[in-house]
């Protein structure tokens, strides 16, 4: 269904304020996660947990293989990424039928690690759709304890 718009023979006469209001109210300025998922790009969910001995990272990525991940630590930054490309083709000569499907997925997540994280003692494994990464803490380094300040 079309709306009625008055024209001058060449272009519609649209008030400028309506044009700007319509342009600036679009989802292009919505930078929340729902805008990214609408574009088909999903970031895997991550759980971070710190114990007395280590920092634990769990990244939910079902349907992947351990070879699909790249895990790096550089300058106290933990970087987890993945690129996965699939191509499926189905042919039936008797029906003159061909179907091709392409799928490409990628993500990149990075986290700042505290100074007491030991970059040389990292273990990672992938099981049941979850990538587990354990980062040991350096010997003799204690986590700074939060201190409550009284307001006078």
C-alpha positions, 0 to 999 in steps of 0.5 A, spaced: 500 500 500 502 506 497 501 513 501 499 519 498 505 524 497 504 530 493 509 531 487 511 537 483 511 532 476 518 530 478 520 529 485 515 528 491 514 534 495 517 532 502 518 537 508 525 537 510 524 536 517 520 529 516 526 527 511 531 528 517 526 525 522 525 519 518 533 518 516 535 519 523 530 515 527 533 509 523 536 503 526 543 505 523 544 509 529 542 503 534 549 500 536 546 495 541 547 487 540 540 487 537 543 491 531 549 486 530 544 480 530 539 483 525 545 483 521 547 475 522 553 476 526 553 473 533 558 474 538 558 467 543 557 468 550 562 468 555 563 467 562 569 469 566 570 467 573 576 468 578 578 463 583 584 463 588 589 460 583 586 461 576 582 465 571 577 461 568 574 463 561 568 459 558 566 461 551 559 458 548 560 456 541 556 449 539 557 446 533 564 448 532 571 444 532 577 445 536 581 446 530 576 452 528 579 456 534 585 461 535 587 463 542 592 468 543 595 472 549 599 478 547 601 484 552 596 481 557 590 481 552 587 474 551 584 474 544 579 468 541 577 468 534 574 463 529 573 463 522 569 458 519 567 457 512 562 451 509 560 450 502 555 444 500 553 442 493 548 437 491 547 434 484 542 430 481 543 429 474 536 425 472 532 431 475 537 437 472 538 439 479 543 443 483 543 446 490 549 450 492 550 453 499 555 457 502 556 459 510 561 463 513 562 465 520 567 469 524 568 472 531 573 476 535 573 477 542 578 480 546 579 481 554 584 485 558 588 480 563 590 483 570 598 483 571 598 477 575 595 473 570 601 468 568 601 468 560 606 462 560 601 457 564 595 457 559 590 451 558 585 450 553 580 445 551 573 444 547 568 440 550 560 439 549 560 446 545 564 450 550 571 452 549 574 452 556 581 456 557 584 456 564 590 462 565 594 461 572 596 466 576 603 468 577 606 465 584 606 470 590 601 475 586 595 477 590 589 480 588 588 487 590 582 486 595 577 492 594 577 496 600 570 500 603 571 507 604 567 511 609 564 517 607 564 523 613 
